[in-house]
Amino acid sequence: MGDEWSMGEWLVRAWETGIVERERVVVTGRAEGMTLDKIGATLGLTRERARQIQNQARKRLSEMADIVQDGWRETTRTAGAGPAAPRAAFAAALGVVDHVALDELLAAAGLDAPRTWAGPLRGWWSADPSALDGALRRLVDTAPFRGDDLDRAASEAGLPAGLPLAWLLSHSESRLALSSDRHWVRRKAQGRDAAYLWLLEAGRPCRADELLTPMAATTVAAVREALRRDDRFRQIRPESTWALAEWTHLRASTYATAVEAMIAVVTESGPLSRARLFARVTELYPVTPWRLKQCLLSDQLGETPDGLIDLVSRSARPFKEEEPARPDTMAVEGEVLGMRIPVNRDILRGSGVNVHTWLTWRLGLRQAPMSRTFTTPGDHSPLVVRRGTSSAQLSSLRRHALELKVVDGCVLAVLLRLDDDTARVGHGCAPNTCLALRTRAAAPPAVNV
């Protein structure tokens, strides 16, 4: 048989002369990714019978390989020791023609299709089917990276050349996504990853408005909030530009906030006049006079009897905040404080929403940081009002918004009881202006099946 079948052609001839037509149909269908159910339906067979036919073909091909080629199992397992190899690589290792029948020999040798988040990778084989998934996840961990760096990053992650990487990474179960400028970013951090690559390519600090387009953000405030939450970025003052934290050559303040700088100056220098203090702090942490005035609300700073600014811990009296003008969206009746909160993306994604400082003044939160908690019915998280030196926030509205089925542009009505610190949240839109109601009314009726 060895003389009749040359080493390179024996597998093809075995397929043509030793495998019957029905077996060839099953083996070919499986190689193309068809299920046993579909193949069985095509042939008028059950799924189990189709499986038996495939196993018969596999057994017959293996017996022929044992006659023609000694050690073929060991050769295939050696060739499949990596995360993945294409069928052509096994054909070359065995010295045979790349043919669909080779799939059955590889399976008989204990190899399988590599597993990925997109399912089994057809046309590729490995002795360790889980290894490819691990290598792909190592690649994801290196993100973000430029599109033209994909091959380099894949090689460093231990991935073999020739993989359909673009297809794998674009799959809905992949943790990566292709940005608008054709770079690979993490799905859950697309904007920040895009900003990182943009700054890396620019090689210089950029203003927040320059990052609007690469981050696909709608407002400068959204850009700033996103970058503040990511320790890969830092803000450069007084220019108020954004840079990468890894750029150690750039000058930056040693203080994290203006409040921190102000407390450090007072601690070192003792009581100072407001003008002198503001001048010293600006040298260390350049900010506007308006921001410096806000810093005086810190619970660590106060005023001495002779009008100087010093530490409360050294007996200075905390500053008294004058009552801000009450906004039209808030009102008090007896022990109930009501307010209307516009629904935006911050609320829907679970972030705290900024509120007018009159609310914190009315709640007695006159210094910073201070907070007050209001319990809500059921198993909802309590609502928390926080006072900072630069803003006031109300948090934990997301679940209420989801249960009320409001959308971006709707209004929430929040009632705070000041006597027992409880709260209720309702839908505050007028029916004729509610975007959520109009959206639901325009949706086609559900059909019961």
Secondary structure, DSSP 8 states (H G I E B T S, - for coil): -TTTS-TTTHHHHHHHHHS-HHHHHHHHHHHTT--HHHHHHHHT--HHHHHHHHHHHHHHHHHHHHHH-TTHHHHHHHHT-SS-EEHHHHHHHHTS---TTHHHHHHHTT-B--EETTEE-TTEEBSSTTHHHHHHHHHHHT--B-GGGHHHHHHHTT--TT--HHHHHHSTT-SEEE-TTS-EEEGGGHHHHHHHHHHHHHTS-B-GGGGHHHHT-S-HHHHHHHHHT-TTEEEETTTTEEEETT-TTS---S-SSHHHHHHHHHHHH-SB-HHHHHHHHHHHS---HHHHHHHTTBTTEEE-TTS-EEEGGGT-EE---------TTEEEETTEEEEEEE--HHHHTT--EEE-HHHHHHTT--SBSEEEEEB-STT---EEEEE-SS-EEEE--HHHHHHHT--TT-EEEEEEETTTTEEEEEE---TTT-HHHHHHHHS------
